[in-house]
Amino acid sequence: MNTTQEIWENRHAHMEKASELGAKAVNKSKQAYGSLKMQAENVVNKGHEWWRDNGEDVKEYVRETSKKTADTLNDGYHATKDKIQLALEYSKEQTENIVDRSREWWEKQWR
């Protein structure tokens, strides 16, 4: 059977070992955090560099694409508007023809 002194010493040794392991874990955690922080900073810096090097090209591409899209929509609008105008004119002519023929028919009926 262990004496109180032996139990106390074993407990103390276990506490020291746990303290050492805890300190190692904290250090590894700090190292991992430092490494992740450096990696994140590198990613951010590379992103800034990429935008500095390519940002104007991206802006120009967006401007060109936006203009082409606007031009296409504008052309489509005018083409549609023209087709609608032609359809309205045709419909008006047809309606006038029907009215004229109807008038002629009624005039013949009343004579």
Backbone hydrogen bonds, N-H to C=O, Kabsch-Sander energy under -0.5 kcal/mol:
donor,donor_aa,acceptor,acceptor_aa,energy
7,I,3,T,-2.6
8,W,4,T,-2.5
9,E,5,Q,-2.4
10,N,6,E,-2.9
11,R,7,I,-2.6
12,H,8,W,-2.4
13,A,9,E,-2.7
14,H,10,N,-2.7
15,M,11,R,-2.4
16,E,12,H,-2.3
17,K,13,A,-2.5
18,A,14,H,-2.7
19,S,15,M,-2.3
20,E,16,E,-2.4
21,L,17,K,-2.7
22,G,18,A,-2.5
23,A,19,S,-2.4
24,K,20,E,-2.6
25,A,21,L,-2.4
26,V,22,G,-2.5
27,N,23,A,-2.5
28,K,24,K,-2.8
29,S,25,A,-2.4
30,K,26,V,-2.6
31,Q,27,N,-2.7
32,A,28,K,-2.9
33,Y,29,S,-2.7
34,G,30,K,-2.7
35,S,31,Q,-2.6
36,L,32,A,-2.8
37,K,33,Y,-2.8
38,M,34,G,-2.3
39,Q,35,S,-2.5
40,A,36,L,-2.8
41,E,37,K,-2.5
42,N,38,M,-2.4
43,V,39,Q,-2.4
44,V,40,A,-2.6
45,N,41,E,-2.9
46,K,42,N,-3.0
47,G,43,V,-2.4
48,H,44,V,-2.6
49,E,45,N,-2.8
50,W,46,K,-2.9
51,W,47,G,-2.6
52,R,48,H,-2.5
53,D,49,E,-2.7
54,N,50,W,-3.1
55,G,51,W,-2.4
58,V,54,N,-2.4
59,K,55,G,-2.8
60,E,56,E,-2.7
61,Y,57,D,-2.6
62,V,58,V,-2.7
63,R,59,K,-2.6
64,E,60,E,-2.9
65,T,61,Y,-2.9
66,S,62,V,-2.7
67,K,63,R,-2.5
68,K,64,E,-2.9
69,T,65,T,-2.5
70,A,66,S,-2.6
71,D,67,K,-3.0
72,T,68,K,-2.7
73,L,69,T,-2.6
74,N,70,A,-2.6
75,D,71,D,-3.0
76,G,72,T,-2.7
77,Y,73,L,-2.5
78,H,74,N,-2.6
79,A,75,D,-2.8
80,T,76,G,-2.6
81,K,77,Y,-3.0
82,D,78,H,-2.7
83,K,79,A,-2.3
84,I,80,T,-2.7
85,Q,81,K,-2.5
86,L,82,D,-2.5
87,A,83,K,-2.5
88,L,84,I,-2.6
89,E,85,Q,-2.5
90,Y,86,L,-2.6
91,S,87,A,-2.6
92,K,88,L,-2.5
93,E,89,E,-2.5
94,Q,90,Y,-2.7
95,T,91,S,-2.6
96,E,92,K,-2.7
97,N,93,E,-2.6
98,I,94,Q,-2.5
99,V,95,T,-2.6
100,D,96,E,-2.8
101,R,97,N,-2.7
102,S,98,I,-2.5
103,R,99,V,-2.7
104,E,100,D,-2.7
105,W,101,R,-2.7
106,W,102,S,-2.5
107,E,103,R,-2.7
108,K,104,E,-2.3
109,Q,105,W,-1.9
110,W,106,W,-1.8
111,R,107,E,-0.7
111,R,108,K,-0.6
